[in-house]
Amino acid sequence: MLSARTLAAGGKFTVTTVACQADNTGWSAPEERDDHRLVLVRRGRFRRQADGDHADLDPTIGYLGAPGEEERFAHPAGGDVCTVVTVEPELWEGFADSRMVYVDARIELTHRRLLAAARGGDIDYALTEELLRLVALAAGQPRPRPRPTDRVLVAAAREAIIDGAPEAAGLCSLAGLLKVSPYRLSRTFSQHMGLSLTRYRNRVRVGQVIDRLADGEVGLAGLAAHLGFADQAHLTRTVREHLGHTPTALRRLLDKTEQPTERSH
């Protein structure tokens, strides 16, 4: 079952929350859309097939969609919630067409600020600025080099890291879980994703820091221990590296955008 709720609509764009509750593992019937869109996963995971290309999507991988594509979807992991940003062609000019998007921590933070701006009601300026920033960041990401034979391995590694599998605490133990050598896992992941396993794992943990700070977390030492950082200083360095903000500054930034209105998820 699919449901959609419009968060904001301007003259040149629409921001929509799309929720899918599904337990089918098969592909949906083909459908064709006529818009430019950026789709970011807020919760859950699913698969997309477009013009013969397959993608495994989760909160760290989204996609840009272009008019005329034939899409099919599968939901082997159950339901999901996404943000869909559709824009008119003039706002898309100069950007790439359909492709996967690696959602780094900067994109995730901008995504959160977009949702907060949508709740704030200033569509013409505050929300438009965040939307343009989000689309520019996402469209400017390098495209992961496609390796069809390795896609399943990379997707399994991402799933283990996102789900917090105990084996994902170390590269060697993760490789053991996936029944490949650490060398093959590291090399394949970097080739397919365009970044190292280390940076990907840290990006996932920074996303968890954003979640916890947005929910009112105040104890950074305890948060660092819970998320597997060596100590609070390690957490702070990692957050600054990915976002350009310390956790304290990030908390103020999230408070500034999210306090006036109720959280949407």
C-alpha positions as semicolon CSV with decimal commas, in nm:
position;residue;x (nm);y (nm);z (nm)
1;M;0,000;0,000;0,000
2;L;0,137;0,340;-0,104
3;S;0,047;0,673;0,054
4;A;0,170;1,023;-0,026
5;R;0,148;1,346;0,171
6;T;0,248;1,682;0,024
7;L;0,470;1,875;0,265
8;A;0,514;2,185;0,050
9;A;0,437;2,296;-0,303
10;G;0,582;2,598;-0,480
11;G;0,546;2,714;-0,836
12;K;0,848;2,515;-0,949
13;F;0,869;2,224;-0,705
14;T;0,685;1,986;-0,473
15;V;0,812;1,812;-0,159
16;T;0,624;1,494;-0,073
17;T;0,650;1,221;0,189
18;V;0,582;0,882;0,032
19;A;0,526;0,580;0,260
20;C;0,505;0,224;0,133
21;Q;0,382;-0,071;0,336
22;A;0,469;-0,383;0,145
23;D;0,580;-0,738;0,210
24;N;0,615;-0,856;-0,149
25;T;0,958;-0,951;-0,280
26;G;0,862;-0,943;-0,648
27;W;0,884;-0,651;-0,887
28;S;0,593;-0,412;-0,933
29;A;0,434;-0,345;-1,269
30;P;0,633;-0,103;-1,489
31;E;0,543;0,264;-1,454
32;E;0,667;0,575;-1,630
33;R;0,696;0,923;-1,481
34;D;0,731;1,256;-1,658
35;D;0,917;1,462;-1,396
36;H;1,264;1,536;-1,264
37;R;1,293;1,414;-0,906
38;L;1,527;1,345;-0,619
39;V;1,425;1,056;-0,393
40;L;1,585;1,018;-0,048
41;V;1,505;0,730;0,185
42;R;1,423;0,831;0,540
43;R;1,346;0,486;0,675
44;G;1,366;0,129;0,544
45;R;1,508;-0,004;0,219
46;F;1,384;-0,116;-0,122
47;R;1,502;-0,196;-0,475
48;R;1,455;-0,002;-0,797
49;Q;1,494;-0,107;-1,157
50;A;1,506;0,166;-1,421
51;D;1,587;0,108;-1,789
52;G;1,769;-0,215;-1,703
53;D;1,976;-0,079;-1,413
54;H;1,923;-0,208;-1,059
55;A;1,979;-0,014;-0,736
56;D;1,949;-0,112;-0,370
57;L;1,818;0,196;-0,186
58;D;1,840;0,287;0,183
59;P;1,909;0,603;0,388
60;T;2,261;0,622;0,242
61;I;2,165;0,571;-0,125
62;G;1,898;0,771;-0,306
63;Y;1,841;0,843;-0,671
64;L;1,775;1,108;-0,931
65;G;1,489;1,024;-1,165
66;A;1,434;1,164;-1,513
67;P;1,127;1,189;-1,738
68;G;1,058;0,891;-1,960
69;E;1,221;0,623;-1,746
70;E;1,040;0,295;-1,699
71;E;1,060;0,206;-1,329
72;R;0,983;-0,105;-1,126
73;F;1,016;-0,150;-0,751
74;A;1,056;-0,438;-0,507
75;H;1,027;-0,433;-0,127
76;P;1,193;-0,748;0,009
77;A;1,261;-0,580;0,346
78;G;0,907;-0,449;0,406
79;G;0,796;-0,087;0,416
80;D;0,983;0,237;0,373
81;V;0,940;0,614;0,397
82;C;1,093;0,853;0,143
83;T;1,113;1,222;0,066
84;V;1,040;1,292;-0,301
85;V;1,145;1,631;-0,436
86;T;1,007;1,702;-0,784
87;V;1,124;2,010;-0,971
88;E;1,051;2,184;-1,299
89;P;1,310;2,146;-1,578
90;E;1,454;2,497;-1,529
91;L;1,557;2,409;-1,173
92;W;1,723;2,091;-1,301
93;E;1,923;2,257;-1,578
94;G;2,288;2,160;-1,568
95;F;2,234;1,856;-1,345
96;A;2,277;1,491;-1,437
97;D;1,982;1,276;-1,533
98;S;1,892;0,944;-1,374
99;R;2,152;0,790;-1,144
100;M;2,221;0,670;-0,794
101;V;2,317;0,925;-0,529
102;Y;2,544;0,856;-0,236
103;V;2,376;1,042;0,052
104;D;2,668;1,173;0,256
105;A;2,623;1,341;0,594
106;R;2,601;1,689;0,439
107;I;2,312;1,580;0,220
108;E;2,138;1,417;0,515
109;L;2,166;1,734;0,724
110;T;2,037;1,947;0,434
111;H;1,752;1,697;0,391
112;R;1,661;1,742;0,760
113;R;1,672;2,119;0,723
114;L;1,446;2,096;0,417
115;L;1,188;1,899;0,618
116;A;1,209;2,151;0,901
117;A;1,168;2,441;0,658
118;A;0,862;2,270;0,508
119;R;0,706;2,260;0,852
120;G;0,801;2,623;0,913
121;G;0,578;2,747;0,631
122;D;0,816;2,991;0,455
123;I;0,795;2,822;0,117
124;D;0,906;3,111;-0,101
125;Y;1,242;3,168;0,068
126;A;1,348;2,937;0,354
127;L;1,223;2,617;0,195
128;T;1,329;2,714;-0,158
129;E;1,682;2,785;-0,041
130;E;1,714;2,450;0,134
131;L;1,562;2,269;-0,165
132;L;1,805;2,427;-0,412
133;R;2,096;2,347;-0,181
134;L;1,980;1,986;-0,146
135;V;1,936;1,927;-0,519
136;A;2,274;2,086;-0,596
137;L;2,452;1,870;-0,338
138;A;2,282;1,551;-0,451
139;A;2,327;1,614;-0,823
140;G;2,693;1,697;-0,769
141;Q;2,780;1,364;-0,608
142;P;3,004;1,130;-0,811
143;R;2,823;0,837;-0,963
144;P;2,921;0,500;-0,813
145;R;3,097;0,288;-1,076
146;P;2,853;0,011;-1,171
147;R;2,973;-0,343;-1,100
148;P;2,667;-0,566;-1,145
149;T;2,838;-0,881;-1,020
150;D;2,944;-0,709;-0,697
151;R;2,619;-0,524;-0,628
152;V;2,484;-0,795;-0,396
153;L;2,803;-0,799;-0,188
154;V;2,808;-0,421;-0,149
155;A;2,437;-0,411;-0,063
156;A;2,488;-0,679;0,204
157;A;2,779;-0,486;0,355
158;R;2,573;-0,167;0,368
159;E;2,281;-0,353;0,525
160;A;2,502;-0,502;0,798
161;I;2,654;-0,162;0,881
162;I;2,320;0,022;0,885
163;D;2,153;-0,250;1,094
164;G;2,440;-0,249;1,344
165;A;2,528;-0,617;1,304
166;P;2,792;-0,710;1,565
167;E;3,020;-0,832;1,286
168;A;3,014;-0,485;1,128
169;A;3,227;-0,353;1,415
170;G;3,539;-0,453;1,218
171;L;3,629;-0,497;0,853
172;C;3,766;-0,849;0,900
173;S;3,463;-0,969;1,096
174;L;3,231;-0,808;0,839
175;A;3,416;-0,989;0,560
176;G;3,376;-1,312;0,756
177;L;3,003;-1,255;0,786
178;L;2,981;-1,201;0,410
179;K;3,211;-1,498;0,337
180;V;3,467;-1,302;0,135
181;S;3,822;-1,194;0,203
182;P;3,873;-0,854;0,369
183;Y;4,078;-0,749;0,066
184;R;3,799;-0,831;-0,178
185;L;3,536;-0,662;0,038
186;S;3,741;-0,343;0,076
187;R;3,835;-0,325;-0,292
188;T;3,487;-0,405;-0,422
189;F;3,315;-0,160;-0,190
190;S;3,550;0,125;-0,288
191;Q;3,515;0,051;-0,659
192;H;3,136;0,028;-0,647
193;M;3,061;0,313;-0,404
194;G;3,347;0,552;-0,477
195;L;3,446;0,572;-0,110
196;S;3,608;0,347;0,149
197;L;3,427;0,119;0,390
198;T;3,572;0,326;0,676
199;R;3,424;0,649;0,547
200;Y;3,090;0,482;0,475
201;R;3,068;0,338;0,828
202;N;3,153;0,677;0,975
203;R;2,891;0,841;0,755
204;V;2,629;0,601;0,896
205;R;2,741;0,678;1,251
206;V;2,728;1,054;1,185
207;G;2,370;1,006;1,068
208;Q;2,296;0,834;1,399
209;V;2,455;1,128;1,583
210;I;2,224;1,364;1,393
211;D;1,925;1,150;1,495
212;R;2,021;1,142;1,862
213;L;2,102;1,512;1,886
214;A;1,777;1,601;1,710
215;D;1,595;1,388;1,968
216;G;1,755;1,580;2,256
217;E;2,063;1,372;2,341
218;V;2,297;1,571;2,567
219;G;2,561;1,323;2,688
220;L;2,827;1,308;2,418
221;A;3,053;1,067;2,606
222;G;2,774;0,813;2,641
223;L;2,667;0,868;2,281
224;A;3,024;0,807;2,163
225;A;3,044;0,482;2,357
226;H;2,704;0,365;2,231
227;L;2,795;0,428;1,867
228;G;3,135;0,259;1,891
229;F;3,363;0,562;1,882
230;A;3,689;0,537;2,075
231;D;3,588;0,835;2,290
232;Q;3,408;1,169;2,278
233;A;3,701;1,335;2,099
234;H;3,683;1,070;1,825
235;L;3,312;1,138;1,781
236;T;3,374;1,513;1,762
237;R;3,652;1,476;1,503
238;T;3,440;1,248;1,287
239;V;3,135;1,475;1,296
240;R;3,348;1,778;1,213
241;E;3,514;1,594;0,925
242;H;3,180;1,497;0,769
243;L;2,975;1,809;0,842
244;G;3,214;2,091;0,925
245;H;3,040;2,134;1,264
246;T;3,116;2,007;1,613
247;P;2,836;1,811;1,785
248;T;2,766;2,115;2,005
249;A;2,731;2,343;1,702
250;L;2,525;2,077;1,525
251;R;2,286;2,059;1,819
252;R;2,232;2,436;1,800
253;L;2,179;2,411;1,424
254;L;1,919;2,138;1,464
255;D;1,748;2,326;1,749
256;K;1,727;2,636;1,530
257;T;1,547;2,453;1,251
258;E;1,337;2,203;1,445
259;Q;1,220;2,365;1,768
260;P;0,938;2,582;1,625
261;T;0,741;2,288;1,484
262;E;0,666;1,926;1,552
263;R;0,889;1,656;1,407
264;S;0,734;1,468;1,115
265;H;0,895;1,127;1,176
